[in-house]
Amino acid sequence: MLASAFAEFPVGLYAMCAQWLGPDCFSASSRESFLSANATSPPHYAQDAASQPLPSLSSLASCAYLSLPTLEASELCMIILPVACYWVYSTFLFVLSLARITSVELHRIPTDQKMRPANRITVAHVLKKVAVQHVVQIIVAYVLAVGTRPDDMGERPVEAPLLFIAKVVAACVMLDTYQYWMHRWMHNNRWLYRHFHSVHHELTVLYAYGALYNHPLEGLLMDTIGSGLPTLILDMHPWTSTFFFSLATLKTVDDHCGYALPWDPLQRFFRNNAVYHDIHHWGKGRMYNFSQPFFTFWDVWMGTDYEIEMKRKAVAKAEATSAMIGSGPRAAVTAVPASGAIAAAAGPITPTRPTRKEAGSTSAINAHISSPGLEHRTRDSAQTVVGESPSTPPSPSLSSSGWSSDSALGSSCGDWDACSHSSGGEPDHVDDAKSVISKHAVLAEHKFAAMRI
């Protein structure tokens, strides 16, 4: 029968749907004629089906509603509650941003960088896109609930607490894995980015309503299917699925709120937070921080974590510069590793003993070089460059809250001007390393000048 129904599309498909709706939507004679058509060959089937009187739109909608299976309370919550969480939480955060409360505004993520463009879309446009995605999400969730329900759904118990937690954590990891690779693919493929993912990146200054501002097809692939697959694979109870969907929804909204709130548990206990995701929405940060919505392990493993990669590049550049200075014509004869080149250049060099006549002309230089204050500053500077990588200063929003740069929020983009990669600028800690290197170079020149006198 299914092959016959699809034999002459769309007439055969319509006839199959009419049969699913039941006999109440058609007259008795039409119903009998339809059933007899199923026993004939596909051409006669399609011809007979096409001749049936079509029901009115109102009767079709009424029959469709009456034909829906009765859902359990857990299944209804699985469909409705995540959507409700989105609108309630995003409205709360959006109203909070309009209230301009001082204690909250101190933690607003800075968005006034010179190279950062402003949003060119209205809030009303964003709300329309989000509403479309939620309609699609509700339809898919309903199909998921009806199509996968067991016969004993009413008697199925919820998982035990440990199994409940294990399934939720496993689902979070699976969702992160799916979204990382889909997200990265949509950035690396220019056609996908231009036609689909660029819609989401029209938001350069984030706010809560924009969390699900996507192209409808991307919203279906990334969010709806990405969240539904773990629940199918792990065979979650509808109540467990409800908790997982709601948690993922709240976390996604929180990541787009535009605030680094220290009292927010979703930001305090997850490094992948509003600060982390804000970097991804403009400048060269678009090619970093693909992980969402929970963890950052894929970014760390695949070399796309912005903070880690910027520090690594800064240290590598500082070591390359120090190696270049250490290999110059005025360097010591003995070769030293790159990390110790500055220490060697700034270290003690034994010159030839000057004559009494030369001693007077070199006394000023020697006094300047041997001054305790300069040696102290030189030793501290050398430790900064040769030792561990310089720490990135926290952003204004984080420093105002009193959090350290290695807190749960992290210093994902500690210096917000350093995020302005479209201008080709260097992070401040690279400039600091260069200034320290130049100071040691001048000191070495003084010592070599003392040797030549």
C-alpha positions in Angstrom: 0.0 0.0 0.0 2.8 2.4 0.8 4.4 1.9 -2.6 1.0 2.5 -4.2 0.5 5.7 -2.2 3.8 7.2 -3.5 3.3 5.8 -7.0 1.7 9.0 -8.3 3.0 11.9 -6.2 1.4 14.1 -5.0 -2.0 12.6 -5.6 -1.0 9.2 -4.1 0.6 10.9 -1.1 -2.6 12.9 -0.5 -4.7 9.8 -0.6 -2.4 8.1 1.9 -2.8 11.1 4.3 -6.5 11.0 3.8 -6.6 7.4 4.8 -4.5 8.2 7.9 -7.0 10.9 8.9 -9.8 8.4 9.0 -13.2 7.9 7.5 -14.8 10.9 9.3 -13.1 13.3 7.0 -14.9 11.9 3.9 -18.3 10.6 2.9 -19.0 6.9 3.2 -19.0 6.5 -0.6 -15.7 8.2 -0.9 -14.2 6.0 1.8 -15.4 2.8 0.1 -14.1 4.1 -3.3 -10.8 4.9 -1.7 -10.4 1.4 -0.1 -11.2 -0.3 -3.4 -8.6 1.9 -5.2 -5.9 0.3 -3.0 -6.6 -3.1 -4.5 -6.1 -2.0 -8.1 -2.9 -1.3 -9.9 -1.0 2.0 -9.2 -2.3 3.8 -12.3 -5.9 3.1 -11.5 -5.2 3.8 -7.8 -4.0 7.3 -8.7 -6.8 8.0 -11.1 -9.5 6.9 -8.6 -7.8 8.8 -5.7 -7.8 11.9 -7.8 -11.5 11.6 -8.4 -12.4 11.6 -4.7 -14.1 14.8 -3.3 -11.6 16.8 -1.3 -12.5 17.7 2.3 -12.6 21.3 3.3 -9.6 22.9 5.1 -11.4 23.2 8.4 -12.6 19.6 8.4 -9.1 18.5 7.4 -7.6 20.4 10.4 -10.3 19.1 12.7 -9.6 15.5 11.7 -5.9 15.9 12.0 -6.3 17.2 15.6 -8.7 14.3 16.5 -6.2 11.8 15.0 -3.3 12.9 17.2 -2.4 10.3 19.8 -2.9 11.3 23.4 0.5 12.4 24.8 1.7 11.9 28.4 2.5 14.9 30.6 6.2 14.1 30.3 6.0 14.2 26.5 4.1 17.5 26.5 6.7 19.0 28.8 9.5 17.7 26.5 7.8 19.6 23.6 6.7 22.8 25.3 9.0 23.5 28.3 12.3 24.2 26.4 10.5 26.8 24.2 9.0 28.4 27.3 12.5 28.4 29.0 13.9 30.2 26.0 11.4 33.0 26.0 11.2 33.5 29.7 14.9 33.6 30.3 15.8 35.6 27.3 13.1 38.2 28.1 14.4 38.5 31.7 18.0 39.1 30.4 16.8 41.5 27.7 14.8 43.6 30.2 17.7 43.5 32.6 19.9 45.0 29.8 17.3 47.8 29.3 17.1 48.6 33.0 20.8 49.7 33.0 21.3 48.7 36.7 24.8 49.9 37.7 25.7 46.7 39.5 24.8 44.7 36.4 26.3 47.1 33.8 29.7 46.8 35.5 29.8 43.3 34.1 28.7 44.1 30.5 31.1 42.7 28.0 32.8 45.6 26.2 31.6 46.1 22.6 33.0 49.5 21.7 36.1 48.3 19.9 37.0 50.4 16.9 36.9 47.6 14.4 33.7 46.0 15.8 30.7 46.8 13.6 27.3 47.5 15.2 24.3 45.3 14.7 22.4 46.1 11.5 19.2 44.0 12.2 16.3 44.9 14.5 15.1 43.1 17.5 11.8 42.5 15.8 13.5 40.7 12.9 15.4 38.5 15.3 12.2 37.6 17.1 10.5 36.5 13.8 13.5 34.2 13.0 13.5 32.7 16.4 9.7 32.1 16.3 10.1 30.2 13.0 12.8 28.0 14.4 10.6 27.2 17.4 7.7 26.2 15.2 10.0 23.7 13.4 11.3 22.6 16.8 7.9 21.8 18.2 6.9 19.8 15.1 10.1 17.8 15.2 9.7 17.2 19.0 6.2 16.0 18.4 7.3 13.6 15.7 10.0 12.4 18.1 7.6 11.9 20.9 5.0 10.0 18.8 7.4 8.0 16.6 9.6 6.7 19.4 7.2 6.1 22.2 7.0 2.5 23.5 3.7 0.7 24.0 4.1 0.9 27.8 4.9 4.6 27.8 2.5 5.2 30.6 4.2 2.7 32.8 7.8 3.4 32.0 9.7 4.7 35.0 12.2 7.6 35.0 15.9 6.5 35.2 17.6 6.1 38.6 19.4 9.2 39.8 22.9 8.0 38.8 21.8 6.8 35.5 19.8 10.1 35.0 23.0 12.2 35.6 25.1 9.9 33.5 22.7 10.2 30.5 22.6 14.0 30.8 26.4 14.3 31.0 26.8 11.9 28.0 24.2 13.9 26.1 26.0 17.1 26.7 29.3 15.6 25.4 27.5 14.2 22.3 25.8 17.6 21.6 29.1 19.4 22.0 30.8 17.0 19.6 28.0 17.3 17.0 27.8 21.1 17.2 31.6 21.7 17.2 32.1 19.8 13.9 29.0 21.2 12.3 29.8 24.7 13.4 33.4 24.5 12.2 32.3 23.0 8.9 29.9 26.0 8.4 32.8 28.4 8.9 35.4 26.6 6.8 33.0 26.0 3.9 32.5 29.4 2.3 29.3 28.5 0.5 27.7 27.2 3.8 28.8 30.3 5.6 27.6 32.7 3.0 24.2 31.2 2.6 23.4 29.9 6.1 25.7 30.6 9.0 26.3 34.2 8.1 22.7 34.9 9.3 23.7 34.1 12.9 26.8 36.3 12.6 24.8 39.3 11.6 24.7 39.7 15.4 28.1 41.2 16.3 26.9 42.7 19.6 25.1 39.8 21.4 21.9 39.9 23.4 19.8 37.1 24.8 17.0 37.0 22.1 19.7 36.3 19.4 20.7 32.9 20.8 18.6 31.1 18.2 18.7 33.7 15.5 19.6 31.4 12.6 18.7 30.4 9.1 15.8 28.0 9.5 17.8 25.1 7.9 20.8 25.7 10.1 18.5 25.9 13.1 17.0 22.5 12.2 20.4 20.8 11.6 22.5 22.4 14.4 20.0 22.8 17.3 16.9 20.7 16.8 18.5 17.6 15.3 21.7 18.1 17.3 19.8 18.0 20.5 17.4 15.2 19.5 20.0 12.7 18.4 21.5 12.2 21.9 18.1 11.5 23.4 17.4 8.8 20.8 20.8 7.2 21.1 20.7 7.1 24.9 17.0 6.1 25.0 16.1 8.8 27.4 12.8 9.0 29.3 10.8 12.0 28.3 11.4 13.7 31.7 15.1 13.2 31.2 14.9 14.6 27.7 12.9 17.6 29.1 15.7 18.4 31.6 18.4 18.0 28.9 16.6 20.2 26.3 15.8 22.9 28.9 19.4 22.9 30.2 20.8 23.2 26.7 18.3 26.0 25.9 19.2 28.0 29.1 22.9 27.6 28.4 22.6 28.8 24.8 20.6 31.9 25.9 23.1 32.6 28.7 26.1 32.4 26.2 24.5 35.2 24.1 23.4 37.5 27.0 26.3 39.9 26.6 27.2 39.9 30.3 29.9 38.3 32.3 27.9 37.8 35.5 30.0 36.4 38.4 26.9 35.2 40.3 25.6 33.2 37.2 26.2 29.5 37.8 26.1 28.8 34.1 29.1 31.2 33.7 30.8 30.4 36.9 31.1 26.6 36.4 31.6 26.6 32.6 34.5 28.1 30.8 32.4 28.1 27.7 30.4 31.1 28.6 29.3 34.6 27.4 32.9 35.9 27.3 34.1 32.9 25.5 31.4 33.0 22.8 31.5 36.8 22.4 35.0 36.4 21.0 33.7 34.1 18.2 31.2 36.7 16.9 33.6 39.2 15.4 37.0 39.8 14.0 39.5 36.9 13.7 37.7 35.3 16.7 35.3 33.9 14.1 37.8 31.2 13.3 38.2 30.3 17.0 35.9 29.1 19.9 33.6 26.8 17.9 32.6 24.8 20.9 29.0 25.2 22.1 27.1 25.1 24.4 28.8 23.4 27.3 32.5 22.4 27.2 35.7 23.6 25.4 37.6 20.3 25.1 37.3 20.2 21.3 38.7 23.7 20.9 41.6 22.8 23.1 42.4 19.6 21.3 42.0 21.0 17.8 43.9 24.2 18.3 40.9 26.5 18.0 40.8 27.9 21.5 41.4 31.6 21.1 43.1 32.4 24.5 45.4 29.4 24.3 46.4 30.0 20.7 47.0 33.7 21.2 49.3 33.1 24.1 51.1 30.3 22.3 51.7 32.6 19.3 52.9 35.4 21.5 55.4 33.2 23.3 56.6 31.8 20.0 57.1 35.2 18.5 59.0 36.5 21.6 61.3 33.5 21.5 61.9 33.9 17.8 62.8 37.6 18.4 65.1 36.7 21.3 66.8 34.0 19.1 67.4 36.6 16.4 69.0 39.0 18.8 71.1 36.1 20.3 72.4 35.2 16.8 73.6 38.7 15.9 77.3 39.7 15.3 77.7 41.2 18.8 76.5 38.1 20.6 78.7 35.8 22.6 80.6 33.1 20.8 78.9 30.2 22.6 75.4 29.4 21.2 72.5 29.4 23.6 69.0 28.2 23.4 66.3 30.7 22.2 64.7 30.8 25.6 68.0 31.8 27.3 69.3 34.2 24.7 68.1 37.3 26.5 69.5 36.0 29.8 72.8 35.4 28.2 72.8 38.8 26.5 72.0 40.5 29.7 74.4 38.4 31.8 77.9 39.4 32.9 80.5 39.8 30.2 84.1 40.0 31.2 85.8 42.8 29.2 89.5 43.3 28.7 91.0 45.4 31.5 91.1 49.1 30.4 94.2 51.2 30.9 94.4 54.0 33.5 93.8 56.5 30.8 90.7 54.7 29.5 89.3 54.1 33.0 88.2 57.7 33.4 86.3 57.8 30.1 84.4 54.5 31.0 83.6 55.2 34.6 80.2 56.7 33.8 79.2 53.8 31.7 80.4 51.2 34.2 78.6 53.1 37.0 75.4 53.0 35.0 75.7 49.3 34.1 76.5 48.2 37.7 73.8 50.3 39.4 71.7 48.0 41.7 68.4 49.4 40.5 69.1 48.6 36.9 70.3 45.1 37.7 67.1 44.5 39.7 64.9 45.7 36.9 66.9 43.6 34.4 66.6 40.5 36.5 62.8 40.9 36.8 62.4 41.7 33.1 64.4 38.7 32.1 62.3 36.4 34.3 59.2 37.8 32.6 60.4 36.9 29.1 62.4 33.8 29.7 60.0 32.2 32.2 56.4 31.5 31.7 54.3 33.2 29.1 53.0 36.6 30.2 49.6 36.5 31.6 46.8 38.3 29.7 45.3 41.2 31.7 41.6 40.7 32.5 39.0 42.5 30.6 37.4 45.6 32.1 34.2 43.6 32.8 36.1 41.0 34.7 38.4 43.3 36.6 35.4 45.4 37.7 34.0 42.3 39.4 37.2 41.5 41.2 37.7 38.1 39.6 41.2 37.0 38.7 42.2 36.2 35.1 42.3 32.5 35.9 38.9 32.3 37.4 36.0 30.2 36.2 35.2 32.9 33.7 38.7 32.7 32.3 40.5 35.5 30.4 39.2 34.3 27.1 39.9 37.7 25.6 41.5 39.5 28.5 42.4 42.6 26.6 39.4 43.4 24.5 41.4 45.6 22.1 43.5 42.6 21.3 40.4 40.9 19.8 40.4 43.5 17.0 42.2 41.2 14.6 40.7 42.6 11.5 43.1 45.5 12.0 46.0 43.2 12.2 47.1 44.4 15.6 49.2 42.5 18.1 48.0 41.6 21.6 49.5 43.8 24.4 51.5 41.0 25.9 53.4 40.7 22.6 54.3 44.4 22.7 55.4 44.1 26.3 57.7 41.2 25.4 59.1 43.2 22.5 59.8 46.2 24.8 61.6 44.0 27.3 63.7 42.5 24.5 64.7 45.9 23.2 65.7 47.0 26.8 68.0 44.0 27.0 69.4 44.8 23.6 70.3 48.3 24.7 71.9 47.0 27.8 74.0 44.6 25.8 75.1 47.4 23.5 76.4 49.4 26.6 78.4 46.4 27.8 79.9 45.8 24.4 80.7 49.5 24.2 82.6 49.2 27.5 84.6 46.3 26.1 85.7 48.3 23.0 86.8 51.4 25.0 
